[in-house]
């Protein structure tokens, strides 16, 4: 699915505003990207809060890390490292979302990672990869390991660090990110009760694999979820699309 640059800028700016609205932002850190039709990519200008992002403020970067505009904007090198790994290794991906939420980071520090504790977790459990912590993601050689670890998956927990979601569209990536963050929060609450937890049988876990079909043109993320999220962004953040 290919969108115009204007539509991609609108969708990505909405995603930034919604991340801030849901409390998933981390001051000026973390980053979301979208691939443009010409193969370049949109990122947030380093230094802006997510609730300040507009469609026109997003910067354009090429695969070699060259800032193509706007002139004078700053780029987060860690953002380039993470997203260029996705861009160059996953031609099927049009958007990537990396977050440092409290609950996502908490789950990333657990040996067992995300547990299949509920129906929502079962929808994504088989689509989740893990990447070992190597320090701040700024070394070029880590890109190959990021590509290796997320190959064939659309969600990843970066150990001791945070979460990553990718998708063909901003709608797909945001829906996956929303789902993973919801599951992390639910897990933190469940484990915080100090009681034993119930894990479904392996047969049930396996049967749920692939329950969410993202290959359909009329998939839920595009048909219902993202239009509703865009309406929310328009109500709450007038002018974000300028």
C-alpha positions, -999 to 999 in steps of 0.1 A, spaced: 0 0 0 16 33 -11 5 67 1 15 102 -9 41 121 11 14 144 24 -7 114 37 24 98 53 33 130 70 -2 134 84 -3 98 96 32 99 112 25 133 129 -7 118 143 12 88 156 36 111 174 8 131 190 -10 99 200 21 85 216 23 116 237 -14 114 245 -12 78 257 19 87 279 43 65 259 68 93 251 101 98 269 108 135 267 126 140 233 139 104 231 125 75 211 114 77 175 89 68 148 97 66 111 78 62 78 92 53 44 84 77 16 77 66 -20 112 76 -32 129 54 -6 138 82 18 123 83 53 106 106 77 118 110 114 112 134 142 136 164 144 157 157 175 148 180 203 111 184 198 86 169 222 62 145 206 33 168 214 50 195 193 54 174 161 36 185 130 35 170 95 58 198 82 83 195 110 92 159 103 127 156 88 136 136 56 166 113 57 182 89 32 194 54 38 230 67 42 220 90 70 220 123 50 196 149 63 176 161 33 155 187 50 144 209 66 177 227 66 192 231 101 171 204 117 189 179 141 188 141 137 191 116 165 220 92 156 204 63 176 172 69 157 190 66 124 208 34 135 176 16 146 155 27 117 181 23 89 185 -13 101 148 -18 95 147 2 63 175 -17 46 166 -52 59 128 -51 56 115 -38 22 80 -49 34 80 -23 62 67 12 57 67 24 94 87 16 125 79 27 161 104 25 190 93 34 225 107 35 261 75 32 281 77 23 318 58 -10 313 76 -19 281 110 -14 297 99 -33 328 89 -63 307 121 -60 286 141 -66 319 123 -99 326 141 -131 316 108 -145 303 99 -113 284 62 -111 274 40 -138 288 9 -151 270 -14 -141 299 -45 -130 280 -63 -130 246 -46 -99 234 -11 -112 242 -20 -145 224 -26 -124 192 10 -112 191 30 -137 211 42 -156 180 50 -124 162 74 -112 189 113 -112 186 140 -102 211 172 -83 208 200 -84 234 211 -52 250 244 -39 236 244 -3 249 231 28 233 221 19 197 246 40 179 272 15 165 268 7 128 277 -30 133 246 -35 156 223 -28 126 230 -63 112 220 -79 145 189 -59 147 180 -71 112 187 -107 121 166 -106 153 135 -90 138 136 -110 105 102 -126 99 86 -108 129 68 -75 133 73 -68 170 105 -68 191 114 -63 227 149 -48 230 162 -63 262 167 -38 290 157 -10 266 121 -9 252 98 -20 224 98 -19 186 68 -24 162 69 -24 124 42 -26 97 35 -19 61 17 13 70 16 37 100 -18 22 108 -3 -14 111 27 -4 131 7 18 155 -19 -10 160 9 -35 168 26 -10 191 -7 -2 209 -13 -39 214 22 -47 227 21 -18 251 -13 -28 263 0 -63 270 31 -51 288 9 -29 311 -15 -58 317 15 -81 326 30 -56 350 -4 -54 368 -10 -91 368 25 -99 382 21 -70 407 -8 -88 424 17 -113 438 -5 -143 429 2 -173 406 -8 -166 370 -26 -189 345 -9 -196 311 -31 -212 284 -22 -247 271 4 -249 243 -22 -261 219 -42 -229 225 -10 -207 220 -2 -224 187 -38 -221 175 -37 -184 180 -7 -179 158 -17 -159 128 -51 -150 142 -45 -114 131 -43 -113 93 -24 -82 81 -23 -93 45 -59 -84 38 -67 -50 22 -97 -46 45 -77 -55 77 -89 -42 111 -60 -18 115 -68 0 82 -106 -3 82 -115 6 118 -86 12 141 -65 39 124 -95 60 111 -107 61 147 -73 71 159 -70 99 132 -104 112 143 -91 113 179 -60 132 168 -81 157 149 -103 163 179 -74 166 204 -46 181 184 -59 205 158 -32 216 134 -10 186 138 -14 179 101 0 213 90 
